[in-house]
Amino acid sequence: MNITLYDVSVWVLPLVIAITFHEAAHGFVAHRLGDNTAYDLGRVSFNPLRHIDPFGTLIMPAMLFMAHSPFLFGYAKPVPVNFRALKSPRIDMVLVALAGPATNIVLALLAAAAFHALDLLPANAAQWTADNLKNALVINVILAVFNMLPIPPLDGGRVAVGLLPRVLALPLSKPQRSGM
């Protein structure tokens, strides 16, 4: 496998943007709904360094890559949310959880729409931009779909816990306490 600087530039940029916006969206919505935990910790930020988990974002994907794994996997530092501080904890938890995947869908739609502006770019920049947009579209859709799986501690698990009747939500919520 021969990875070039070009390949890295068209995958890393869309991935960093997708993860950063996803995590910042969780913190932003939590802040708007009454929980300042992420805001006070500086996690409502578009600075990707605030969201990097050394193992999950750097070491594990690098190990998988070097082992020629057929897939790469990683994760960012989860944004801390104190659900008890939210105005309406049960429904607000759903909104906070939906914020990340919804942001990924918006980013995917923006990437798709931006394809229409490629003709405005010089030819030498159009291909690089098109490759970034294509990867942004793919990465954001995959992140949104994967995160909406109803499995704790993923966002979809939090949505399920918030929407299911308490008798079903309680057993589903137990793995969320320990996280990854």
Residue, then its C-alpha position, 0 to 999 in steps of 0.5 A: m500500500n503506497i500512501t502519498l501526501y495527497d492521499v493523507s491531505v484528502w482524508v485527514l482534513p474531512l475526517v478532522i472536520a467531521i469529528t471536531f464538528h460532531e463533538a462540538a455540536h454535542g457540547f453546544v446543544a448541552h450548553r444551550l439546554g442548561d449544562n455548562t460542563a463541556y463549555d467550561l472545559g473548553r470543549v465547545s470548540f472547533n479546535p480539533l486538539r480539544h477533541i483528540d483522545p491520544f489512544g482512540t484518535l491516534i494510536m489505535p488507528a495507526m496500529l490498525f493501519m500499520a497492521h494492514s487492517p481491512f478497516l480503520f476505527g477510532y474515536a474522539k474524546p467524548v464530550p462530558v454532559n451532566f444530564r442532571a443539569l439539563k432543563s428537561p433531562r430525558i428529552d434534552m439527552v435525546l437532543v444532545a445525542l442527536a446533535g453530533p449525527a445531525t451535524n454530520i448529516v448537515l456537513a454531508l449535505l454541504a459537501a454534496a452542494a459544494f460539488h456544484a461550485l467546483d467549476l469556479l475553481p482553477a483546474n489544478a485545485a478542482q480535483w483536490t477539492a472534489d476528492n476532499l468533498k467526496n471523502a467528507l460526504v462519505i465520512n460524515v454519512i458513515l459517522a452519522v449512521f454508525n453513531m445512530l446505532p442503538i448501542p450504548p454508549l453511541d449516540g443512538g443508544r442515548v436516543a433509545v434510552g431517552l425515547l423508550p419507556r423506562v422499563l426498557a430504557l433502564p437496562l439499556s442505559k447501564p452500559q452507558r455508565s462505564g462507556m468505552 
